[in-house]
Amino acid sequence: MNLIICYDVCKTKRRNKLAALLESYGLRANYSVFELDVSEREYVLIKDRIARIIELKTDKVLFYRICKTCMAKSESLGEGEIFRSPGTYV
């Protein structure tokens, strides 16, 4: 499944841990935005690990599931490219 994960984390230590976790699964699209292509099992694991990193009262993490059709239609302006998983052909 294609995911966009965005976050707003107050403390630098937690923010760095979260970024390191997400970098191990996907690509950084922006400072606090990551693009991932993961299995349902990995998604559950990622959410669990994120819940243990962040402070639920002050931090926020958003998960957007993007279908393959919509991901293929995504566009970018400026520096950087849209994440394309190895199995995606456009």
C-alpha positions in Angstrom: 0.0 0.0 0.0 1.2 3.5 -0.7 1.2 5.8 2.3 1.9 9.4 2.9 2.9 10.0 6.5 3.1 13.6 7.9 4.0 14.6 11.4 4.3 17.5 13.8 6.4 16.4 16.7 7.4 18.9 19.4 10.6 17.5 20.8 13.7 17.1 18.6 14.7 13.8 20.1 11.3 12.2 19.3 11.2 13.9 15.9 14.6 12.5 15.0 13.6 9.0 16.1 10.4 9.2 14.1 12.3 10.4 11.0 14.9 7.6 11.3 12.1 5.0 11.5 10.3 6.4 8.5 13.5 6.7 6.5 14.0 2.9 7.0 10.7 2.3 5.2 10.4 5.0 2.5 11.6 8.3 1.1 11.4 11.8 2.7 9.3 14.0 0.4 9.6 17.0 2.6 11.0 17.9 6.1 8.1 16.1 7.9 6.5 14.2 5.1 7.4 10.6 4.0 6.2 8.5 1.1 6.1 4.7 1.7 5.1 1.6 -0.1 4.5 -1.1 2.5 2.5 -4.2 3.2 -0.5 -4.2 5.6 1.6 -6.0 8.2 4.4 -3.4 7.9 1.8 -0.6 8.2 0.5 -2.0 11.5 4.1 -2.4 12.8 5.0 1.2 11.8 1.9 2.6 13.5 2.7 0.7 16.7 6.3 1.9 16.7 5.3 5.5 16.0 2.8 5.3 18.9 5.7 4.3 21.2 7.8 7.2 20.0 5.5 10.1 20.1 3.7 11.9 22.9 0.0 11.5 22.1 -1.0 14.7 24.0 1.3 17.0 22.1 2.4 15.4 18.9 0.5 14.5 15.7 1.1 11.9 13.0 -1.2 11.7 9.9 -1.5 8.6 7.7 -2.9 8.9 4.2 -3.5 5.8 2.2 -3.0 6.5 -1.5 -4.3 4.0 -4.1 -1.9 2.9 -6.9 -4.0 4.7 -9.5 -3.9 8.0 -7.6 -0.2 7.6 -6.9 0.5 7.2 -10.6 -1.4 10.4 -11.3 0.6 12.4 -8.7 2.7 15.3 -9.9 5.6 17.4 -8.5 6.7 21.0 -9.2 10.2 22.1 -8.3 13.0 20.1 -6.8 12.5 16.4 -6.1 10.5 13.6 -7.7 7.4 11.6 -6.8 8.1 8.3 -5.0 7.7 5.3 -7.3 7.8 1.9 -5.8 9.7 -0.7 -7.8 6.5 -2.3 -9.1 4.9 0.9 -10.3 5.0 1.7 -14.0 3.8 5.1 -15.2 
